[in-house]
Amino acid sequence: MIEQNTIDFLINLTTTLFEKEYFGFKSSAYEYIDRIFDFITNELKDLSPQKTPNKIHYLGKFYNRFTANDNTSWYIFFDYDERSNICLVKEVRNNHQPEIQFLNREEK
């Protein structure tokens, strides 16, 4: 499950990535974001969740990393209900954002 604000962020990110010329074609930006959605829906719950440091708990109690390319990793922050094995994705941030400095150094 993904919170609506996170879905909206990712959808809007396609336009931002294209307009800032990270991708030459809008379809390439959509494919890039689709890979993040695929990771969230197909792989996230099968990985061992990492505990988010208290200082950034507002992002989610747990996180996992999705490596998009050599320069960018995306950190998926979520809450997890172990009994029902359900992840609620709350935030998505990349390694260029300041909150990531609070994660374990080897995770960056």
DRENGUVEX-917401 format. One record per residue: x, y, z of N, C-alpha, C, O, CB in turn; residue number from 1; residue in three letters. Coordinates in Angstrom, 2 decimals, padded with zeros to 5 digits. Glycine has a CB too. Example, Ala and Ser with C-alpha at 12.3 -4.5 7.8 and 13.67 -1.06 7.14 Angstrom:
BEGIN
<<013.19 -005.69 007.80> <012.30 -004.50 007.80> <013.20 -003.30 007.80> <014.24 -003.32 008.46> <011.31 -004.47 009.05> 1 Ala>
<<012.85 -002.25 007.08> <013.67 -001.06 007.14> <012.90 000.03 007.87> <013.41 001.14 008.04> <014.08 -000.60 005.72> 2 Ser>
***
This chain:
BEGIN
<<000.84 -001.17 000.00> <000.00 000.00 000.00> <000.89 001.24 000.00> <001.95 001.27 000.63> <-000.96 -000.01 001.22> 1 Met>
<<000.45 002.25 -000.71> <001.21 003.49 -000.83> <000.28 004.65 -000.50> <-000.82 004.75 -001.04> <001.84 003.65 -002.25> 2 Ile>
<<000.74 005.54 000.39> <-000.06 006.72 000.70> <-000.24 007.57 -000.55> <000.65 007.64 -001.40> <000.60 007.55 001.84> 3 Glu>
<<-001.39 008.21 -000.66> <-001.72 008.99 -001.86> <-000.71 010.10 -002.12> <-000.37 010.35 -003.28> <-003.11 009.59 -001.72> 4 Gln>
<<-000.23 010.77 -001.07> <000.73 011.85 -001.29> <002.03 011.34 -001.91> <002.69 012.06 -002.66> <001.04 012.56 000.04> 5 Asn>
<<002.40 010.10 -001.60> <003.60 009.50 -002.19> <003.36 009.12 -003.64> <004.24 009.29 -004.49> <004.03 008.28 -001.38> 6 Thr>
<<002.19 008.60 -003.93> <001.82 008.31 -005.33> <001.87 009.60 -006.15> <002.43 009.63 -007.24> <000.41 007.66 -005.41> 7 Ile>
<<001.27 010.65 -005.61> <001.26 011.94 -006.31> <002.67 012.46 -006.53> <002.98 012.97 -007.61> <000.44 012.97 -005.52> 8 Asp>
<<003.53 012.34 -005.52> <004.92 012.78 -005.65> <005.61 012.06 -006.80> <006.26 012.69 -007.63> <005.68 012.55 -004.33> 9 Phe>
<<005.47 010.75 -006.85> <006.15 009.96 -007.89> <005.61 010.29 -009.27> <006.38 010.39 -010.23> <005.99 008.48 -007.62> 10 Leu>
<<004.32 010.45 -009.39> <003.73 010.80 -010.69> <004.22 012.17 -011.14> <004.57 012.35 -012.31> <002.19 010.77 -010.62> 11 Ile>
<<004.24 013.14 -010.23> <004.73 014.48 -010.57> <006.23 014.48 -010.87> <006.71 015.31 -011.64> <004.42 015.45 -009.43> 12 Asn>
<<006.94 013.56 -010.26> <008.38 013.47 -010.48> <008.72 013.16 -011.94> <009.76 013.58 -012.43> <008.98 012.41 -009.58> 13 Leu>
<<007.86 012.44 -012.62> <008.12 012.15 -014.04> <008.24 013.45 -014.84> <009.13 013.60 -015.68> <006.99 011.27 -014.62> 14 Thr>
<<007.34 014.38 -014.58> <007.37 015.66 -015.28> <008.62 016.45 -014.90> <009.29 017.02 -015.77> <006.11 016.48 -014.97> 15 Thr>
<<008.93 016.47 -013.62> <010.12 017.19 -013.15> <011.39 016.65 -013.79> <012.23 017.41 -014.26> <010.24 017.11 -011.62> 16 Thr>
<<011.53 015.34 -013.80> <012.73 014.72 -014.38> <012.87 015.04 -015.87> <013.97 015.27 -016.36> <012.69 013.21 -014.18> 17 Leu>
<<011.74 015.07 -016.56> <011.78 015.39 -017.99> <012.08 016.88 -018.20> <012.93 017.22 -019.02> <010.43 015.03 -018.66> 18 Phe>
<<011.40 017.76 -017.46> <011.59 019.20 -017.64> <013.00 019.65 -017.25> <013.52 020.59 -017.85> <010.57 019.96 -016.81> 19 Glu>
<<013.61 018.99 -016.28> <014.98 019.34 -015.88> <016.02 018.59 -016.72> <017.22 018.64 -016.45> <015.20 019.03 -014.39> 20 Lys>
<<015.53 017.92 -017.74> <016.36 017.23 -018.74> <017.23 016.11 -018.18> <018.33 015.86 -018.67> <017.24 018.23 -019.41> 21 Glu>
<<016.72 015.44 -017.14> <017.38 014.21 -016.71> <017.10 013.10 -017.72> <017.88 012.15 -017.84> <016.89 013.80 -015.29> 22 Tyr>
<<015.99 013.24 -018.44> <015.62 012.30 -019.49> <015.24 013.08 -020.73> <014.59 014.13 -020.64> <014.45 011.37 -019.03> 23 Phe>
<<015.64 012.57 -021.89> <015.34 013.24 -023.14> <013.93 012.98 -023.65> <013.40 013.74 -024.46> <016.31 012.80 -024.18> 24 Gly>
<<013.32 011.91 -023.16> <011.96 011.57 -023.56> <011.10 011.39 -022.32> <011.53 010.82 -021.32> <011.94 010.29 -024.45> 25 Phe>
<<009.89 011.89 -022.39> <008.99 011.74 -021.25> <008.72 010.26 -020.96> <008.56 009.86 -019.81> <007.65 012.48 -021.51> 26 Lys>
<<008.68 009.45 -021.99> <008.45 008.01 -021.80> <009.58 007.38 -020.98> <009.33 006.44 -020.21> <008.33 007.30 -023.17> 27 Ser>
<<010.80 007.87 -021.12> <011.92 007.36 -020.32> <011.75 007.72 -018.85> <012.08 006.92 -017.98> <013.25 007.90 -020.85> 28 Ser>
<<011.25 008.91 -018.58> <010.99 009.32 -017.20> <009.90 008.44 -016.59> <009.99 008.05 -015.43> <010.58 010.81 -017.13> 29 Ala>
<<008.86 008.13 -017.37> <007.80 007.24 -016.88> <008.35 005.85 -016.58> <008.00 005.24 -015.57> <006.66 007.15 -017.91> 30 Tyr>
<<009.21 005.35 -017.45> <009.80 004.02 -017.23> <010.64 004.00 -015.95> <010.61 003.03 -015.20> <010.68 003.61 -018.43> 31 Glu>
<<011.37 005.07 -015.71> <012.19 005.21 -014.50> <011.31 005.15 -013.25> <011.62 004.42 -012.30> <012.99 006.53 -014.54> 32 Tyr>
<<010.24 005.91 -013.25> <009.33 005.92 -012.10> <008.60 004.59 -011.97> <008.35 004.13 -010.86> <008.31 007.08 -012.22> 33 Ile>
<<008.26 003.97 -013.08> <007.63 002.64 -013.03> <008.53 001.63 -012.33> <008.03 000.75 -011.63> <007.31 002.15 -014.45> 34 Asp>
<<009.83 001.75 -012.51> <010.76 000.85 -011.82> <010.67 001.03 -010.30> <010.78 000.06 -009.56> <012.20 001.09 -012.30> 35 Arg>
<<010.48 002.26 -009.85> <010.32 002.50 -008.41> <009.01 001.89 -007.92> <008.98 001.22 -006.89> <010.35 004.02 -008.09> 36 Ile>
<<007.93 002.11 -008.67> <006.64 001.51 -008.31> <006.75 -000.02 -008.29> <006.21 -000.66 -007.39> <005.54 001.95 -009.29> 37 Phe>
<<007.42 -000.58 -009.27> <007.58 -002.05 -009.32> <008.34 -002.55 -008.10> <007.97 -003.57 -007.51> <008.32 -002.46 -010.60> 38 Asp>
<<009.39 -001.84 -007.71> <010.14 -002.22 -006.52> <009.24 -002.20 -005.29> <009.26 -003.13 -004.48> <011.33 -001.27 -006.32> 39 Phe>
<<008.45 -001.16 -005.16> <007.57 -001.03 -003.99> <006.55 -002.17 -003.97> <006.33 -002.79 -002.94> <006.84 000.33 -004.00> 40 Ile>
<<005.92 -002.42 -005.10> <004.83 -003.40 -005.11> <005.29 -004.85 -005.16> <004.59 -005.74 -004.68> <003.94 -003.14 -006.28> 41 Thr>
<<006.47 -005.10 -005.73> <006.89 -006.49 -005.92> <008.03 -006.96 -005.04> <008.18 -008.17 -004.83> <007.28 -006.68 -007.31> 42 Asn>
<<008.85 -006.06 -004.52> <010.04 -006.48 -003.80> <010.12 -006.01 -002.36> <010.73 -006.68 -001.52> <011.24 -006.01 -004.52> 43 Glu>
<<009.54 -004.88 -002.05> <009.72 -004.25 -000.75> <009.39 -005.17 000.42> <010.17 -005.26 001.37> <008.87 -003.03 -000.66> 44 Leu>
<<008.26 -005.83 000.37> <007.84 -006.65 001.52> <008.68 -007.92 001.69> <008.65 -008.54 002.76> <006.37 -007.04 001.37> 45 Lys>
<<009.43 -008.30 000.67> <010.28 -009.49 000.76> <011.68 -009.20 001.30> <012.43 -010.13 001.60> <010.39 -010.14 -000.59> 46 Asp>
<<012.02 -007.93 001.42> <013.33 -007.54 001.95> <013.26 -007.35 003.45> <012.20 -007.06 004.00> <013.84 -006.26 001.27> 47 Leu>
<<014.39 -007.51 004.10> <014.44 -007.24 005.55> <014.34 -005.74 005.77> <015.18 -004.99 005.26> <015.75 -007.81 006.18> 48 Ser>
<<013.34 -005.28 006.51> <013.22 -003.84 006.73> <014.34 -003.32 007.62> <014.72 -003.96 008.60> <011.86 -003.52 007.35> 49 Pro>
<<014.85 -002.16 007.26> <015.86 -001.47 008.06> <015.15 -000.47 008.96> <014.21 000.19 008.53> <016.93 -000.76 007.14> 50 Gln>
<<015.58 -000.37 010.20> <014.95 000.58 011.13> <015.40 002.00 010.81> <016.59 002.27 010.67> <015.28 000.23 012.60> 51 Lys>
<<014.44 002.88 010.70> <014.72 004.29 010.48> <015.16 004.92 011.79> <014.54 004.68 012.82> <013.48 005.03 009.91> 52 Thr>
<<016.23 005.72 011.78> <016.65 006.41 013.00> <015.53 007.30 013.55> <014.74 007.86 012.79> <017.90 007.24 012.74> 53 Pro>
<<015.47 007.42 014.86> <014.42 008.20 015.52> <014.31 009.62 014.97> <013.20 010.16 014.87> <014.66 008.25 017.01> 54 Asn>
<<015.42 010.22 014.63> <015.44 011.61 014.17> <014.58 011.82 012.91> <014.08 012.92 012.67> <016.88 012.04 013.90> 55 Lys>
<<014.42 010.77 012.11> <013.61 010.90 010.89> <012.46 009.89 010.86> <012.01 009.48 009.79> <014.50 010.72 009.65> 56 Ile>
<<012.00 009.48 012.04> <010.88 008.55 012.14> <009.62 009.07 011.47> <008.75 008.29 011.06> <010.59 008.25 013.60> 57 His>
<<009.51 010.39 011.35> <008.33 010.97 010.71> <008.18 010.51 009.25> <007.09 010.58 008.68> <008.40 012.50 010.77> 58 Tyr>
<<009.28 010.04 008.66> <009.22 009.53 007.29> <008.62 008.13 007.24> <008.01 007.76 006.23> <010.61 009.52 006.67> 59 Leu>
<<008.79 007.37 008.29> <008.34 005.98 008.37> <009.26 005.25 009.34> <010.41 005.65 009.52> <008.34 005.30 006.97> 60 Gly>
<<008.77 004.21 009.96> <009.56 003.50 010.97> <010.63 002.61 010.36> <011.60 002.25 011.02> <008.65 002.67 011.84> 61 Lys>
<<010.45 002.27 009.08> <011.40 001.39 008.39> <011.70 001.97 007.02> <011.00 002.85 006.52> <010.83 -000.05 008.27> 62 Phe>
<<012.76 001.45 006.42> <013.10 001.85 005.06> <013.86 000.73 004.36> <014.39 -000.18 005.00> <013.95 003.15 005.07> 63 Tyr>
<<013.88 000.81 003.05> <014.73 -000.01 002.21> <015.18 000.84 001.04> <014.54 001.83 000.70> <014.01 -001.31 001.73> 64 Asn>
<<016.26 000.43 000.43> <016.87 001.21 -000.64> <016.64 000.54 -001.99> <016.76 -000.68 -002.13> <018.36 001.40 -000.39> 65 Arg>
<<016.32 001.36 -002.97> <016.22 000.93 -004.35> <017.29 001.70 -005.13> <017.25 002.93 -005.18> <014.77 001.16 -004.95> 66 Phe>
<<018.22 000.99 -005.74> <019.28 001.63 -006.51> <018.81 001.75 -007.95> <018.65 000.76 -008.65> <020.61 000.83 -006.42> 67 Thr>
<<018.61 002.99 -008.38> <018.10 003.24 -009.72> <019.23 003.25 -010.76> <019.05 002.78 -011.88> <017.35 004.57 -009.75> 68 Ala>
<<020.37 003.80 -010.37> <021.53 003.86 -011.26> <022.77 004.14 -010.43> <022.70 004.14 -009.20> <021.33 004.94 -012.37> 69 Asn>
<<023.89 004.38 -011.06> <025.15 004.61 -010.34> <025.13 005.86 -009.48> <025.88 005.95 -008.51> <026.29 004.70 -011.32> 70 Asp>
<<024.29 006.82 -009.81> <024.27 008.09 -009.10> <023.13 008.24 -008.10> <023.23 009.04 -007.17> <024.19 009.20 -010.08> 71 Asn>
<<022.07 007.49 -008.27> <020.87 007.73 -007.46> <020.30 006.46 -006.88> <020.08 005.47 -007.58> <019.82 008.42 -008.29> 72 Thr>
<<020.07 006.52 -005.58> <019.32 005.48 -004.87> <018.09 006.14 -004.28> <018.11 007.30 -003.88> <020.19 004.79 -003.75> 73 Ser>
<<017.02 005.38 -004.24> <015.77 005.87 -003.65> <015.53 005.11 -002.36> <015.64 003.89 -002.30> <014.56 005.70 -004.64> 74 Trp>
<<015.19 005.84 -001.33> <014.90 005.26 -000.03> <013.40 005.28 000.16> <012.75 006.33 000.14> <015.64 006.03 001.13> 75 Tyr>
<<012.86 004.10 000.35> <011.43 003.92 000.50> <011.16 003.79 002.00> <011.59 002.83 002.63> <010.90 002.66 -000.30> 76 Ile>
<<010.46 004.75 002.57> <010.15 004.76 004.00> <008.73 004.27 004.20> <007.81 004.66 003.48> <010.33 006.19 004.61> 77 Phe>
<<008.56 003.39 005.19> <007.26 002.76 005.37> <007.04 002.33 006.81> <007.98 002.24 007.60> <007.12 001.56 004.43> 78 Phe>
<<005.80 002.08 007.13> <005.44 001.42 008.37> <005.08 -000.01 007.99> <004.62 -000.27 006.88> <004.24 002.15 009.11> 79 Asp>
<<005.29 -000.92 008.91> <005.12 -002.34 008.60> <004.33 -003.02 009.69> <004.64 -002.90 010.87> <006.49 -003.02 008.42> 80 Tyr>
<<003.30 -003.74 009.29> <002.51 -004.55 010.22> <002.93 -006.01 010.02> <002.57 -006.65 009.03> <000.96 -004.36 009.99> 81 Asp>
<<003.69 -006.50 010.97> <004.26 -007.85 010.86> <003.18 -008.93 010.83> <003.31 -009.93 010.12> <005.22 -008.11 012.01> 82 Glu>
<<002.11 -008.73 011.61> <001.05 -009.74 011.66> <000.39 -009.95 010.31> <000.12 -011.09 009.91> <-000.01 -009.34 012.68> 83 Arg>
<<000.12 -008.88 009.62> <-000.54 -009.00 008.32> <000.43 -008.93 007.14> <000.03 -009.08 005.99> <-001.59 -007.92 008.18> 84 Ser>
<<001.72 -008.69 007.43> <002.76 -008.58 006.41> <002.41 -007.50 005.38> <002.55 -007.69 004.18> <002.95 -009.93 005.70> 85 Asn>
<<001.95 -006.35 005.90> <001.58 -005.23 005.03> <002.50 -004.05 005.29> <002.73 -003.65 006.44> <000.11 -004.82 005.25> 86 Ile>
<<003.02 -003.49 004.21> <003.83 -002.27 004.27> <002.97 -001.10 003.82> <002.26 -001.19 002.82> <005.11 -002.40 003.40> 87 Cys>
<<003.03 000.00 004.56> <002.38 001.23 004.13> <003.49 002.22 003.81> <004.14 002.76 004.71> <001.40 001.80 005.24> 88 Leu>
<<003.71 002.46 002.53> <004.76 003.36 002.09> <004.30 004.79 002.35> <003.23 005.22 001.91> <005.10 003.15 000.58> 89 Val>
<<005.14 005.52 003.09> <004.79 006.88 003.49> <005.57 007.94 002.72> <005.02 009.00 002.39> <005.03 007.05 004.97> 90 Lys>
<<006.84 007.66 002.44> <007.69 008.67 001.79> <008.71 007.98 000.88> <009.08 006.82 001.10> <008.42 009.55 002.84> 91 Glu>
<<009.14 008.71 -000.13> <010.21 008.26 -001.00> <011.18 009.43 -001.13> <010.79 010.53 -001.52> <009.67 007.78 -002.41> 92 Val>
<<012.45 009.17 -000.80> <013.48 010.21 -000.88> <014.69 009.64 -001.60> <014.95 008.44 -001.53> <013.86 010.75 000.54> 93 Arg>
<<015.44 010.50 -002.27> <016.65 009.98 -002.91> <017.89 010.34 -002.10> <017.83 011.11 -001.15> <016.78 010.53 -004.34> 94 Asn>
<<019.00 009.77 -002.49> <020.24 009.93 -001.72> <020.80 011.35 -001.77> <021.77 011.64 -001.07> <021.28 008.98 -002.24> 95 Asn>
<<020.22 012.23 -002.55> <020.67 013.61 -002.63> <019.93 014.51 -001.65> <020.23 015.71 -001.57> <020.48 014.13 -004.04> 96 His>
<<018.99 013.98 -000.90> <018.20 014.78 000.04> <018.79 014.71 001.44> <019.35 013.68 001.82> <016.74 014.30 000.05> 97 Gln>
<<018.68 015.79 002.21> <019.40 015.90 003.48> <019.04 014.86 004.54> <019.89 014.52 005.36> <019.16 017.23 004.04> 98 Pro>
<<017.82 014.36 004.56> <017.43 013.39 005.59> <018.24 012.10 005.52> <018.40 011.39 006.52> <015.95 013.06 005.46> 99 Glu>
<<018.76 011.79 004.36> <019.46 010.52 004.15> <020.76 010.47 004.95> <021.26 009.38 005.23> <019.75 010.31 002.66> 100 Ile>
<<021.30 011.60 005.32> <022.53 011.61 006.12> <022.36 010.91 007.46> <023.36 010.50 008.07> <022.99 013.03 006.34> 101 Gln>
<<021.13 010.75 007.93> <020.88 010.13 009.23> <020.82 008.59 009.16> <020.77 007.92 010.19> <019.59 010.67 009.80> 102 Phe>
<<020.84 008.05 007.95> <020.83 006.60 007.79> <022.24 006.09 007.99> <023.20 006.85 007.97> <020.29 006.19 006.40> 103 Leu>
<<022.36 004.80 008.19> <023.68 004.20 008.37> <024.57 004.54 007.18> <024.12 004.49 006.03> <023.57 002.66 008.54> 104 Asn>
<<025.80 004.87 007.45> <026.73 005.29 006.41> <026.88 004.23 005.32> <027.01 004.57 004.14> <028.09 005.61 007.01> 105 Arg>
<<026.87 002.95 005.69> <027.04 001.92 004.67> <025.82 001.78 003.78> <025.90 001.16 002.72> <027.33 000.60 005.32> 106 Glu>
<<024.68 002.35 004.19> <023.47 002.30 003.37> <023.48 003.36 002.29> <022.74 003.24 001.31> <022.24 002.46 004.23> 107 Glu>
<<024.28 004.39 002.42> <024.28 005.48 001.47> <025.05 005.06 000.25> <025.18 005.83 -000.69> <024.87 006.75 002.06> 108 Lys>
***
